[in-house]
Amino acid sequence: MQGTIRRSTGDKVFDTFIYIFMAVVAIVTLYPFLNVLAISFNDSVDTVRGGLTIYPREFTLKNYETIFGFEGLLVGFKNSVIRTVLGTLIGVLSASMMAYTLSRPDFQARRWMSVVFALTMYFSGGLIPGFLLMKSLGLVGTFAVYIIPAILSVWNVFVVRSYIDGLPYALQESAKIDGANDWTIFWKIILPLCQPVLATIALFIAVGHWNSWFDTYLFNNRSAENTTLQYELMKVLLSTQTGSNYRDPNAQQSIAAVSPESIKMAITIVVTVPILMVYPFLQKYFVKGMTLGAVKS
Amino acid sequence: MKPLTDVTLGAGSTNKRNRFWFKAFQQRYLYMMSLPFIIWIFIFSYVPVWGWLTAFQNYKPKNAILDQKWVGLDNFIELFQDDRFYIVLRNTLAMSTMGLVVGFTVPVIFALLLNEMRGQIFKRSVQTISYLPHFVSWVVVAGLVSKMLSTDGGAVNQFLMWLNITDAPIQFMAKGSWFWGIVTASDLWKEMGWNSIIFLAAMAGIDPELYEASTVDGAGRFRKMWHITLPGIRTTFMVLFILSIGHLVSIGFEKQFLLGNPLVSDFSEVLDLYALKYGIQMSRYSYGTAIGIFNSVVSILLVFIANGIYKRVTKESII
């Protein structure tokens, strides 16, 4: 707007500077991913020669064929998908249920429940008491350790609640006059109206589940059937950092042909791609959701 | 007269109690939707705080928590006498302070520049790209960082050599003196775009009339950025900044865990890693819990100090 009236030389120089700066930001952000993508599709012997940038020199699918032969990786993939889907469904439903009850001005227990929730944002028991709790609940070494401790996030409850507070209360009152009970109001009126904010927290929860590795490291490092994709990648990463190869007893022959470096890159892509496919479509929702959460806190 | 009042009072309170239960029954669906989560939050957020007691004990997992040997402050005394603790504390504070300074200034500058951009398509694309690393796990980011910084063909070393800044590749990951910088830079790379969202939203909320009025008064672009845009995001900035100060000692350990290696452990070990090493890997639960308590207490103190300073300067409170 301002520019159309009168654009000085200084203005033009500044505009050019911004464009160059933004281009650099975009390149610096994207280059590592493209580089890894190129290596993952490149012949592993050829990769050792070095000098690969953003496109493969000798295209091959062998790296991917190799990693999909790893038993641990397949189990990890399955577990990561299950925990992401299940965890997101539970997380969204529980956050919205809790948020709805806290948003009802006439709810008796609203005050003390809000306090119970808000207090947890200021302290946490810490790593060791948390670990001992999981142990005494018998969750160590089970798949449930990914789901049960993550049923609810206080932050998400507050985000959804501030969204519900913005909806007209008259909708609920008229439904009540028509004889709807609280559950029906929640299920038939509130949930459908909350779609944008639910999309936001669903994204956050799903990304959290998909990306988490530390719970596997802490609670399930001895139970191979409960491994996750991120944890498998972490093991490859740390083992190649210290120089030893990632060995999977079921894949001894194929590992000889493909270098650990190429394997690492292929797994990185497998881990990253699902997120890449989702987040741009939800962008308008999460930008709003972020702002909502920040204003509230 | 006296008994009569007693009777009416009693009747009144029974009535009140009845009304309470009547209303509770009316709201039974609301209770069904919330009570399970209240129980859950007691177990998973409040019970671990009860576990703080172990810090004052010599905790052995085979006995119940109240059936332990009490040792008073011994664990804390041992902690404060350990030289390693001070190295770890130094690393934690160094990395969190660097992260705080860089992690706030750069996203603000990024948001300012984005806000000044005219081409909408290019602006949108840059934004979308800049959010990408936020959604990627630290495991992946650590892999990318060590790939980019590697000595055989890492992009950063190649670029530096192409510019003739260095003759031989720099061993970034093997030198402790690089570690803090690497962690800060990786964090910036991952979160810059994401952290700018809130500042951009705050900028979008500034009244356009302010800009128009200052144009009439003959203010140039930089004056407007300095006198309108930046003051317009001040409150948002301060709220986020004070909340982050509370996290100075609890910065997490993912980055340090994944990017660190034995060669740089004198610079990469942070409080949480130290707690993890002693508390879980060596099964010294009481000592590990003591570290956790130190962490929490310092966090809360820092938030109150930061809020106090802010209150004194601006006469407003955040908490």
Interface residues (C-beta under 8 A of the other chain):
Chain A: Q2 G3 G10 D11 F14 D15 I18 Y19 F21 M22 V25 A26 V28 T29 L30 Y31 P32 F33 N35 V36 G50 G51 L52 S94 M97 M98 Y100 T101 L102 R104 D106 F107 Q108 A109 M113 V116 F117 T120 Y122 F123 S124 G125 G126 L127 I128 P129 G130 F131 L132 L133 K135 L137 P149 I151 L152 V154 N181 D182 W183 F186 V207 W210 N211 S212 W213 F214 L218 Q230 L233 M234 L237 L238 Q241 T242 K264 M265 T268 V271 T272 I275 L276 Y279 P280 Q283 V287 M290 T291 A294 S297
Chain B: F20 K23 A24 Q27 Y29 L30 Y31 M32 M33 S34 F37 I38 W40 I41 F42 I43 F44 S45 Y46 V47 P48 V49 W50 G51 W52 T54 P61 F110 L113 L114 E116 M117 R118 G119 F122 K123 S125 V126 Q127 T128 I129 S130 Y131 L132 P133 F135 V136 S137 W138 V139 V140 A142 G143 L144 S146 K147 M148 D152 G153 A155 M173 W189 M192 G193 I197 I198 A201 Y211 T215 G220 R221 T236 V239 L240 L243 E254 L258 N261 D272 A275 L276 G279 I280 Y285 G288 T289 I291 G292 I293 N295 S296 I300
